[in-house]
Amino acid sequence: MSNSNNTSSTGETAESSSLSALVSTLAPVAVVSGAYLAVFLILRRSKRRYYAPRTYLGSLRESERSPPLPNGLFNWIGSFWRIPDIYALQHQSLDAYLYIRYLQMALVLCFVGCIITWPVLFPINATGGGGQKELDILSYSNVNPDTNKNRYFAHVFVSWAYFGFVMYLIMRECIFYINLRQAFLLSPFYSERISSRTVLFTCVPDNYLNEAKLRQVFGQNAKNIWITARTDEVDDLVKERDKVAMKLEKAEIKLIKLANKARQKAIKNGANASEADKQAITGDAESGSIAARWLSPKSRPTHRTGPLGLIGKKVDTINWCRAELERLIPEAEAVQAKYRSGAFKNIPGVFIEFTSQQAAEAAAQMLAHHQGLHMSNRVVGIRPSEVIWKSLAVPWWQLVIRRYIVLAFIAALIIFWAIPVAVVGAISNINYLATEYSWLSWLTDIPKVILGVITGLLPSVALAILMSLVPIIMRLCAKLSGEPSISGVELFTQNAYFAFQVIQVFLVTTLSSSAPAVIEQIINAPNETPKILAQGLPKASNFYITYFIVQGLTIATSVLTQVVGFFIFTILYKFLANTPRALYQKWSNLSAISWGSTMPVYTNIVVIAITYSCIAPLMLGWATIAMFLFYFAWRYNVFFVTDTQIDTRGLIYPKALKQLFVGVYLGEICMLGLFIAGTAPGPVILMVIFIIFTVLFHYSLNTALDPLLYNMPMSLLAEEESVRLLDGEAGASHSNGNDKFVDEHDLNGDGIVESAEEQVAHSRAARKAAAAHSKGNFLTRFLKPWIYSDYATLRNLVPRHVSLPQYTPEIIENAYNPPSVTSQAPLLWIPADPAGVSKQEIAHTSKIIPITDEGCTLNEKGKLEWDEEGTRPPVWEEKILY
């Protein structure tokens, strides 16, 4: 009896501060977010480079640009919403489109969760007689298991409905992804690229590092073969050459600026520089003579040749760099030729281009070698810029060891990180700790508003900062494990960081938030353990309500407005970029989304929302608001700001979708535990039945769909290949004046010979017939993706009317050679100047290395000027669509 009273008094003493924490978090976050948004609305109108670069930037192709939005404060929003999401697929990448689709689906999950749970569970919980206060009255903890145990059946059946919806949406979107991925990768825009016909094989045995041997394995379908070799010597020389070249470029620019500054000073002092300029521009004298009219030899750029430029002989930088480049450029060319001749030791990485995309996919799916782990790692569709060349040298046995070491390290990292994360969770529960531990009693003297900020805002911000360091470590682990591609690194990071998010941000924080209060109460009242457990877990949801507020308002607003990034960009561009190359690179390089570190954050938010959906359904409302803001912010960025640099061929999407099963399992297990704690046998049995159903559904889904998620079906490949062949033959027969030809496909069912044009028309008509089903209503389109989002339908959404990539023999020959092997001496870019120093420097430096002063000038104030709007300067290089 006394134990029961103690528990009751404890519960009364440790008052709920859920509403106070909510208000205390929402108020400052709303103010900051409002300020950010106001700055964005103002700056967006004039700072087009930062807030709408995809609408005009010269480094982008016309097909990659987005339509400009109206320039008012708010009238752009309507035009923005009218741009369909599919625009990202057609003008940027498959990953970009699926990224914003995932955020949209996450929004749908949370919103539908509100529709399913709120009408039933809010009144059930609010009248549950558990004696809770503030926001806790709407949670499971307010249902008294002693008097209202039958109300748990409502939680059971609502969880069946919602968890069932989540699983169906996962299945639906996996089917949608499969059909879209097939349509995209088989479209001419993608299938005509050399990467779509190329497969990377790693862990190739030494006796197969031979072109003749590989052709025996893959037969006539193998078109081009690149056997990689060690590039240490090439890398070192090319790196040194480029380093000296950039040093020379900076020194030339510094010389030009110094000379022109001295010239302007002389003009201000009354000197007549026009005649001297005229003589300088038209005459030679000797190297540096024009600059010498305004500068003494001691004023020219110099440096010391020792380490870090701190010790060693002091030399004239320009003359020293020219002499070094006269040595380094021929040496680099010689070692590159040596590599091409096969003089270096081969490493177990081989690229094979096949005659068609169909042949490449078939080779990627076949068993290439008779020994285990040999040639078993293969990547199809890899672009040269994605290759991590050092990983290709890792042998199969070392790959296995590295993987285990990396996994062990990540596990240790998660355990280690639990300590600071647990501290953050404990801070969120500081009300209870202050009342239970005398040495913390002074915390009760803190004003309630400030205490609300400490328990609400501070832990959320601290957790966000702590988590920002993790993806960096994960990417490093992926590279150390031997991942051969950047896309593979991102997918590895997505997996590892998601596990980290779930364990640290969710589970550890949940346990640390509720465990101290629950353990103490169980010690005081062991006979009421089930009731204490049933009331303790739901209260931990209060932390995540504030977490969603911080994430949804502050983070989403900062993603959209990028106020801090804007000022950093402005400082770097206006004040620290002091060469034409630095100006151009800063201006033209768009920021990219890191899939591996962004997707897990939002997936974890949805997992938390799913887990607590039937325990504390109010959380779904805040999750809905957060996901809407994320969707809005990232949708704007994808359309107008960011670029895609890593191509996973859309694999980020199904990986994130299937990770949502974690939320379903955790939600079911928590519900089961609460029912057991509440001694409710009926709900326990029903929950066990549904958990078994979930496992069977999950297993069946993986069995049925996994092969289609990661491989291309031969049936569609063969069909697309035949259509392309017929298109080519039809064009050839038409140009040759012969509209009839006979081959094994020319006879229809009636034995009548068809022309190539007729065959193509019939094939296309069959596709249209397949896609000509009724549009259906909203419900049927959602429930039947295999009909309304099938391959034939989605094929019409992918970009088809774009210029196809064209490859010269030289491009093909060097496509999959390491970049250091094909790297040429860089073109130096200096500004033209009134004194004519640049012209003379070009005349002398160009004898050693290419150099130009086109496209940028130094004005009379010593500032660099170039056409920012649309000009493609000399150092611009057209992207080759490998």
Secondary structure as GFF3:
##gff-version 3
##sequence-region A 1 882
A	DSSP	alpha_helix	2	13	.	.	.	ID=ss1
A	DSSP	alpha_helix	18	43	.	.	.	ID=ss2
A	DSSP	alpha_helix	48	51	.	.	.	ID=ss3
A	DSSP	three_ten_helix	53	55	.	.	.	ID=ss4
A	DSSP	three_ten_helix	62	64	.	.	.	ID=ss5
A	DSSP	alpha_helix	76	82	.	.	.	ID=ss6
A	DSSP	alpha_helix	86	91	.	.	.	ID=ss7
A	DSSP	alpha_helix	94	126	.	.	.	ID=ss8
A	DSSP	three_ten_helix	134	138	.	.	.	ID=ss9
A	DSSP	three_ten_helix	140	142	.	.	.	ID=ss10
A	DSSP	three_ten_helix	149	151	.	.	.	ID=ss11
A	DSSP	alpha_helix	152	185	.	.	.	ID=ss12
A	DSSP	alpha_helix	188	191	.	.	.	ID=ss13
A	DSSP	three_ten_helix	194	197	.	.	.	ID=ss14
A	DSSP	beta_strand	198	202	.	.	.	ID=ss15
A	DSSP	three_ten_helix	206	208	.	.	.	ID=ss16
A	DSSP	alpha_helix	211	218	.	.	.	ID=ss17
A	DSSP	three_ten_helix	219	221	.	.	.	ID=ss18
A	DSSP	beta_strand	222	229	.	.	.	ID=ss19
A	DSSP	alpha_helix	232	268	.	.	.	ID=ss20
A	DSSP	alpha_helix	274	282	.	.	.	ID=ss21
A	DSSP	alpha_helix	289	292	.	.	.	ID=ss22
A	DSSP	three_ten_helix	297	299	.	.	.	ID=ss23
A	DSSP	beta_strand	302	304	.	.	.	ID=ss24
A	DSSP	three_ten_helix	307	309	.	.	.	ID=ss25
A	DSSP	beta_strand	314	316	.	.	.	ID=ss26
A	DSSP	alpha_helix	317	340	.	.	.	ID=ss27
A	DSSP	beta_strand	346	354	.	.	.	ID=ss28
A	DSSP	alpha_helix	357	365	.	.	.	ID=ss29
A	DSSP	beta_strand	378	380	.	.	.	ID=ss30
A	DSSP	three_ten_helix	384	386	.	.	.	ID=ss31
A	DSSP	three_ten_helix	389	393	.	.	.	ID=ss32
A	DSSP	alpha_helix	396	428	.	.	.	ID=ss33
A	DSSP	alpha_helix	430	436	.	.	.	ID=ss34
A	DSSP	three_ten_helix	438	445	.	.	.	ID=ss35
A	DSSP	alpha_helix	448	467	.	.	.	ID=ss36
A	DSSP	alpha_helix	470	480	.	.	.	ID=ss37
A	DSSP	alpha_helix	486	500	.	.	.	ID=ss38
A	DSSP	pi_helix	501	508	.	.	.	ID=ss39
A	DSSP	alpha_helix	509	524	.	.	.	ID=ss40
A	DSSP	three_ten_helix	526	528	.	.	.	ID=ss41
A	DSSP	alpha_helix	529	539	.	.	.	ID=ss42
A	DSSP	alpha_helix	541	549	.	.	.	ID=ss43
A	DSSP	pi_helix	550	555	.	.	.	ID=ss44
A	DSSP	alpha_helix	556	561	.	.	.	ID=ss45
A	DSSP	alpha_helix	563	571	.	.	.	ID=ss46
A	DSSP	pi_helix	572	576	.	.	.	ID=ss47
A	DSSP	alpha_helix	580	588	.	.	.	ID=ss48
A	DSSP	alpha_helix	595	612	.	.	.	ID=ss49
A	DSSP	alpha_helix	618	640	.	.	.	ID=ss50
A	DSSP	alpha_helix	652	659	.	.	.	ID=ss51
A	DSSP	alpha_helix	661	677	.	.	.	ID=ss52
A	DSSP	alpha_helix	681	710	.	.	.	ID=ss53
A	DSSP	alpha_helix	714	735	.	.	.	ID=ss54
A	DSSP	alpha_helix	756	771	.	.	.	ID=ss55
A	DSSP	alpha_helix	778	783	.	.	.	ID=ss56
A	DSSP	alpha_helix	785	788	.	.	.	ID=ss57
A	DSSP	alpha_helix	791	794	.	.	.	ID=ss58
A	DSSP	alpha_helix	809	814	.	.	.	ID=ss59
A	DSSP	alpha_helix	819	822	.	.	.	ID=ss60
A	DSSP	beta_strand	828	829	.	.	.	ID=ss61
A	DSSP	alpha_helix	837	845	.	.	.	ID=ss62
A	DSSP	beta_strand	851	852	.	.	.	ID=ss63
A	DSSP	beta_strand	857	858	.	.	.	ID=ss64
A	DSSP	beta_strand	864	865	.	.	.	ID=ss65
###
